[in-house]
Structure formats: structure tokens, C-alpha cells
Amino acid sequence: MAKYLLLKHYRGAPAPVNDVPMDRWAPEEISAHVQYMNDFAARLESTGEFVDAQALSPEGTFVRYGGEGRPPVTDGPFAETKDLIAGWMVVDVESWERAVELAGELSAAPGAGGRPIHEWLEVRPFLAAPPTVTE
């Protein structure tokens, strides 16, 4: 089995088919979306393919080492992860094809008007071993 990250984006990916931002959805549309996600995760738990899923708050900042005795440096002149990444699901599946299949299904979560979003999800395998260095 191999682990894959199914990454949901606020922006930065191609526009979904049902491209209405969540902050413009009715409360019942948000509830239906969350229920779909929960049901999807529960089904994968029953097959042993679910590892974790989290929605992310839009608050956050980049931080890096500022130098000996200096405070950390925050933010910078680049796109903020908090503006791009909405959440993720980690699955542990037999193949890349299965990870892609699940991402396609997850992409159909309902959105505005109860219609499937058909959003783009990024599928990324976990690094199984450190990269090898060739000289």
C-alpha cells in the first residue's frame, strides 16, 4: 500500500465546473458538502484506505529562521499557503490509479445549488524514501 495526499485548493488550480466560492453557499449547501466528505471518509475507513482528512483555517503565515538571536521572519512576497490550500485527505491505497479514482470521486462533492463541484484535486504520493544522489 502507498500513501497519497489528495489536496484541495481554494485557488491556484483550474476553476471547478461549479465555481461558486464556499462563502457564497447557503448553510444547507455547506452542510451537504461536509456530509459528503464525512460519508466518503467513513467508506474509506471501512476499506482500510483512509488515513486522515483535515480542513484548514484561512489564518496562517510562513515562518523561517531569522538568524542567531533574531526573531523568526514571517511572510514574504509569494502566494500564501493559507490562500491556496483548503484541506486534504490522506489515503493508503494499492496503486496510483486507485488514488486518482478516489480523487475523482471526491471532486464530485456537492456545492452551490447541490450540484457537484467537479473541483480539481492535486494527488501527490508520499515520498517513500529519500531521493538518491547521483554524481
N, C-alpha and C positions, 0 to 999 in steps of 0.2 A: 504494500500500500504506500502511496505517496501523498503528501500534504500539498494542498493548493490554497491560495488566497483568492477569494472572489471579492474584488474590491469595487465598492460603489462610490461613484463620484458625484459631487454637487455640480461641478463643471469641469471642463478640460477634456472631456470625452465628447464624441459626436453626439448631437442632440438626439434624445429619445423620440419615438414616434408620438407619444402623448406627453408633449413638452410643456406642461404646466407646473411651475415651481410649487413645491410642497407647501410653502407659506400661503398659497392661494387656494389650497384644498379645503373643503368643508371638514368639520370634525369627524363625520362618519366615514369620509374617504380616507382620512389618516388612520382611523381605527381598522378599516378593511385592509389597508396596506400592511399595517403591523400584524394583523391576524394572519394574513397570507404568509408573511415572513416567519411567524411563530409556528404555523402549521407545517411549512416547508422544513424548518429546523427539526421539529418533532418527528417528521417522517424520516429524515436522515439519521436522527438519533436511533430510531428503531432498526435501521440497517447497519448501524455502526460507522456511518460515514461522516457524522457531524463531530466537529471538534470544538468550535467556538463561533460566536457571532456577537458583534457589538455595533451599536450606533454611536457616532461620535458627536459631541457637542461642538458647535462652531467656534467656541472660545479656544485659544491656544496660542503658542508662539514658538518660533525657532530659538534655540539656545546653543551657544558654542563657548568653549573655553576662552576666557578673555586675557589670559596670561597670569603669570605668578603674582599673587597678591592683588589681582584686579578682579572686579566682578565679571560674571559671565556677560557675553554680548548677546543681545536678543534682537530678533527680527532681522530683516535685510531687504535688499532690493530685488526680491524674487516672489513668485507666487507662493502664497501661504498654503500649507497643507490643510489648515483649518478651512480654507475657502474651497478646497478641491475634494477632500475625502469625506464622504458622508458616513461610511461604516464598512464593515467587512464581515465575511463569513469564511471560516477555515473548514475545509473538508479533507477527509482522508480517504482516498479512493484508489481503485486499482489502476487507473490509466488517465492520461491526459484527455482522452476522448470522453471519459465519464465526467471529468471536471468541466469540460466545455458543455456537455449535455446539461449538467446541473445549473451552470451559469445561464444558459439559455432559458431554462425553466424559471429561474429566479428573476430574470429580466422581465417576465410577464406579470410581475406583481401589479395589482390594480393601483391606479392613480386617480386623477381628476375624472369625474363622471363615472367612476367604477371601471373605466376601460384600462386594459393592460398598458403599462408604461412602455414596454419594449425598450428599456434603457440599455445602454452599453455597459457591461461589466468587464473589468480587467481581470484576467485569470493569470496568476503567477505561481509557478511552482516554488516550494520552499527549497532553499539550497541544501542539498543532501550532504555535501562535503565541501571543504574549502577548495577554491579554484587551484588548479595546479599551475606552477610557474615553469615555463619552458625558457631555456636560454638559447 
